[in-house]
Each structure stands twice: as structure tokens, then as C-alpha cells.
Amino acid sequence: MKSMTGFAQGRLEFNNMYLNLMFKSLNHRFLDISFKGTGINPAMEKVIKGIIKDKLSRGKIDVVFDLFDSNQRKCNIQFNEELSGEIMERLLHFKRRFKDKISLSFDSLLKIPMLFHLDFQPNDFNPYEWEEIQKFISGVFDEFLLSRQKEGESILKDIQAGTDRIKKELIELEKEAGKLEEALFVKFKDKMTKFLNDFEVEERRILQEAAILAEKSCVNEEISRLTTHTQRLADLLVDESLEIKGREADFLTQEMQRETHTIASKTSSMDVHKHVLNIRREVEKIKQQVQNVE
């Protein structure tokens, strides 16, 4: 099982070039890849996207790609003079209005987006340099995948421990539900017998009505479905034939939550509610965990 959260970074130095690369990911419903840094170009983005899409199907992936060269001729320095002039005119208007209350510095202006940009144009890589860069990218990405795998194994252990606790609670819950159904039958029978004491009603009819009322409060069906969902979740986690498990696991936790709500609404027994609350707490923990699973 793989987590959608991962991190890896590396640095490559060759032929007066310096390449810093970082992969970082968070959970996301789909595969979303974004690039940042100096030196990234469409050709390089295509290579990295191909590597990522071949291995991943979900997650928000941030790729930071910084490539520097001591050869200044490869650097493309961009300064938007028109935009900077318009910004200065507007800022000077406020400075004249508020006088010394506003201070302007050139350092602050350089931080404004789209005003100043240093770009590196790697258009003349030789075959050896291109091969080294691709090999380096693949190596860092493998470390990134390994970090996701390790976190996925940790999540798996936590979820398995949670499903084991739920199974234990279900055993006790089923015992309490059996006692509850019998107690409700006796309670409804005694109550109807008391109120119908002055009327001629067959004993068989009273037993039938008591059985119907007790069945309406019975939670055995919900417990059975909850048990099935729990086992299905446990089997899903260790199913090596499935690459993507997060979506189905999340669906199962929603169904488990729904069954616990139904059980709680059908009975007022404190013993039953105690086990339901324990199960609901474990399901909520699992739900938070599976949202990070690919």
C-alpha cells in the first residue's frame, strides 16, 4: 500500500552546472502536477511528467527544479520595466499622500510577482549531459516513491490495528444486541398485556405484535453489514493485485459510519451505545488515514 504523501530531494553537479531537484506530494483526488524553480522548460517538464504518470495515479505533486550554470550567457534575465514603472507611480502617489508613513525599498519591489525573473535556458545540452540529468531525475524520483511506500506501510499497520479493534467491539456488540432483542420482546409483551388486560385478545396475537416491535428495534442486520464492511476493508488493504486502494477504502469507511449511525438511532441501550461509540471512533481514525492512501 502506498501513501500519497512523500518527499525526496537531491543535488547534481556536472560541467559547471548545479541541479537541485525536489519532489513533494500531498493527498488529492486526482493526479495534479505543478512545477516551480529556475531552469525548467517544456521539454524537461514532459520528461518529468512521463516519469510521474508512469508510476502514480493520485496525489498533488510539487516538483521544484532549479538548474544553474556558471556560464552567464545561458542565463536569461527578465525585468518588466513597464510594469515596474506603473507600480512606482501608484506607490509614489500613496507616499506623497501619507508622507513619511510609507517607506519604499527596491528589495521589496523585486519580490513582486512578474516584475523580475531569472531564467535558465538549457537548450544546448549534449547527449551526455542530457543522459546524466535524466538518470538523476529517475534516482530522486525512486527515493520519492520509496518514501511514499514506507509511509504507506506505516498507515497499513495503523489501519489493521483499527480493524482488529473494531472486530473485537463487534463481537461484544452482537452479544449485547442478542440480549437487547430478547429484553425488548419481554418488555413489549408485558406492556401490551398490561394495557390490554380488560380486552379479550388472544395471547398469540400479543406475542406476534411484541415480536414485530422487537424486530423493528433489532440491529442484527446492521451489525452483519458492519462486520462485512470491516472484513472487506481488511482484505482490501492486503490485496496485492490492486494498485489503487484509497478510493474504495474511503467508500467502505463511509458505509461503516452509516451503519453505526443507524444502530445508534434504533436503540437507546447504553451498553450498545458504548460499543457503537468505540467503533465509530476507530472508523473515524481509519477514514482520516485512508484519505492519504493512493
N, C-alpha and C positions, 0 to 999 in steps of 0.2 A: 504494500500500500504506500502511495506517495502523497506527501503533503504538498499543498500549493504554495507554502511559504518556504523560501530558500534564499541563500546568499553565497556569493563567491566573487573573488576579485583576484587580479594578477597584474604583473608588470613585465613588459618585454622591452629589452634594449638591443638594438642591432643597427649597424650602419648609421650611427649618429641619430637614430630615431628612438623615441620613447613612447611606448604604447601602454596606457593604463586602461584596463577593462574591468567592468563590474556588472554582474547580473544580480538583480534583486526582484523577488516576486512576492505577491500577496494574493489572497483568495479573490476570485472573481467568477462570475457565472460562465463567462466565455474566455477565449484566449485574446488578450489585449496586450500588444507590444508597443512600447514607446522608446524613443532614442533621445539621448542627451549627450552633450560633450562637444569637443573640438576635433575635427578631422573626419567625422562620419560623412559619407557620401552615399548616393543611391546605390552604387554597386556594392558597397560594404553592407548597407542595410539589407540588401537582397540576400547576401551570403548568410548573415546572422539570422534573418527571418527563416531561411531554409533550414538551418540547423535547429532552431527552436521548434518550428512546426512539425518537424520530423519526430520529435520526442515528446512534445507537450500538447495537451488539448484544452486545458483550462488554466486560468490564472492571469493576474495583471503583472506583466514582465517589464521592468525598467532596465534598460541597457545604457550604461554610461561608457562612452567610447572617447577617450582623449588621446590623440596622436600628435606628437610634437617632433619637430626636426630642427637641428641646429642650422640648417640651410635656410636662411631667412627668405630666399627667393621663392620658397614654396608656401610661404605664409601670405594669406590674403587679408589685409587689414581693411575693415569696412567701418566708416564713420559717417553717419547720416547727418550731414551739415544742415540740410533744410529743416529736418525735424528738430535738431538741437537749437536752431535759431528761433523757431516758433515757440519752443519750450522756454527759452531765455526771455523772450518778450513777455510772455504771460507771467513768469516768475518775477520779473522786474516790476511789473505792474503792482503785484502784491507787496513787493519790497518797498516801493515808493509810498504805498498806502499805509503800511504798518511800520515804516521806517526801520529802526534797528531791532524790531522784534523778530525779524526773519533773517537768518544768515544763509548765504548760498556758498556752496563749495563745488569745485569741479569734480571731486571724487564722488559726490552724491549724484551728479548728473550722469556719470559713467555707468551707474547702476540701473539707470532707466532702461527697460527692455527696448530693443530695436535701435538704440542710439549708437552703441559701439559693439563691434563684433570682430573677433579674431578667428579666422577660419583657416584650416589647413587643407590644401588641395592635393591629395595623393594620386595624381593622375599618371605618374611615370614609375610605378613600381616595376622592378624587374621580376622575372619568374621566381627567382629565389626568395626575394622579399615577400612576394605575394603568397608563396607556399608557407613561409615561416609565420606570417600573420594568420593564415587560416588554421595552421596547426596550433598556434597559441590560443585562438578563439575556441577551438574544439576542446582544448585541455581545460580552460577555465570553465567552459560550459559543463564538462563532465564533473568537475568539482561541485558546480551548482546543482546538478542532478543528484549527486551523492548527498548533499546537504538536505535536499527535499526527501530523499529516501530515508535518511536517518531520522528526520523529524516525523515522517510517516510511520516508522516503526515504533517510535515513542507514543504517537497518537493511538496506534493499534493496541498497544498494551493497556493504555488508559481505558479505551472503549471496551476491550474484552473484560477488564475488571468490572466495568459498569454493567455489562450484560450479565455477568455472573451474579452480581448483587441483585439485579432485577429478577433473575430466575429464582433465587432464594426467597425473595419477597413474594413472588407469585405462588410458590408452594404454600406459604403461610396464608396468603390471601385466599387461595382456593379452599383451605380448611375453614377459614372464618366465613366464607361465602356459603359453604355447606351448612354450617351451624345456623347462619342467618336465615337461610331459606326455611329450615325446619322450624325455627323460632317464630318466623313470620306466619307460617301456616297455623301454628298453635294459637298465636295471638289473634289472627283474623277469625279463626273458628270460635274462640271463646267470646270475642266481641260480638259476632253475629248471633251466637247462641243467647247471649245476654239480652240483646235488643229484640230478638225475635221470640222471646220466651212466651209471650202472650199470643203468638200466632202459631197456627198449625203448619209447620214447614218440615218437610222430610229431612232427616239427618243427612241423607245422601246429597241433597241439594246444598245444604250448608257446607259440606265438605268440598263440593265442586267449586263453589264461589270462593271459599278460602284458598283453594289450590290456584285458582285464576289470579287472585290478588297477590298471592305469594310469588307466582311466576312473573308478574309484572315488575316486581322488585328484585327478581333474580338477576345476578350479574355473571353467571357462569359462562354465558356466550361471549361477553366482553373479555372475560379472563382468558378464554380459549383463544380469541383473536389476538390478544396482547401477547400470549405465550408464543403463538405462531410468528408474529412480527419480530419478537425478540430473537427467536431461533433463526429466522431468516436473515436478520441483521448479523448475527454471529457467523453464519455460513458465508454471507457476502464478503465479510472482511478478509476471510482466508481463501477466497476463490481466486486462484492464480490465473484463471482463464479470462478474467475481467480486468481491463486496464483502467477503466473509469468507474469508480465506485461511489464517489461523493454524492452525485445526484440521487441515486437510488437509496443510499443510506439516509440522506436528508428526508426523502419521502417517507421512509419507514419510521423515522422518529416522529414525524408529524402524525402518522397513523397511530403510533403508540400514545402520543399525547391525547389524541381524540378519544381513545378507548379509556384512558384514565379519567378524563372529564366525564364521560358517560357513566362510569362506575360510581364516581363521587356524587353525581346528580341523582342516581337511582336508590341510594341508601343513605341513612343517617347514622349508621353504626360507627362508633368511634374506633372500634378495632379494625374495621375495614378501611376507614379513612386513614388510619395510621400507616397501613401498608401502602395505600394509594399515594400518600404524600411522599413516602420514601422512594417509590417507583418513579413518581413524577420528577423528583429531584435528580435522580440518576439519568432519566431520559433527557432532561434539560442540559445536563453536563455533556452527554453524548452528542446532542444536537449542536452544541457550540463547537465540539471537536470535529464532527463530520463536515462542517462548513469550510474547514481548511483542507479537506481531502479532495484530491483530484478525481 
